[in-house]
Amino acid sequence: MTAATRIIINEIKGYHNFLKFMIFLVVLSALATMVRFIFGLGVTTNLNDVYPWGLWISFDVVTAVPLAAGWAPSYTVFTSRSWSRWYDLPS
């Protein structure tokens, strides 16, 4: 068996392992979806009448919106360098 053949066989095995992992994730998410539809949102989110949805929504808005607002411009600047004509960024 040549070195090239061994490399190809290892790549195929790695790809099969990746597919097995992806199938595992699909099965896991399908199970989580079934639990959510069978038992309702209370089991999934651990929210009830004592801890209302407003608390969760306010936490989500307070944390997710600023993180997304800071991530998007920095991703644009540092990956595409499209703003380099306005800002002095090293190439």
HUHUWO-V147283 format. One record per backbone hydrogen bond with DSSP energy under -0.5 kcal/mol. NH is the residue of the N-H (numbers start at 1). CO is the residue of the C=O. Records with the same first field share a line. If there is no record, write none. Layout:
NH=CO / CO
This chain:
6=2
7=3
8=4
9=5
10=6
11=7
12=8
13=9
14=10
15=11
16=12
17=13
18=14
19=15
20=16
21=17
22=18
23=19
24=20
25=21
26=22
27=23
28=24
29=25
30=26
31=27
32=28
33=29
34=30
35=31
36=32
37=33
38=34
39=35
40=36
44=40
45=41
46=42
48=51
52=50
55=52
56=52
57=53
58=54
59=55
60=56
61=57
62=58
63=59
64=60
65=60 / 61
67=63
68=64
69=65
70=66
71=67
72=68
73=69
74=70
75=71
76=72
77=73
78=74
79=75
80=75 / 76
81=76 / 77
82=76
84=81
86=83
87=83
89=87
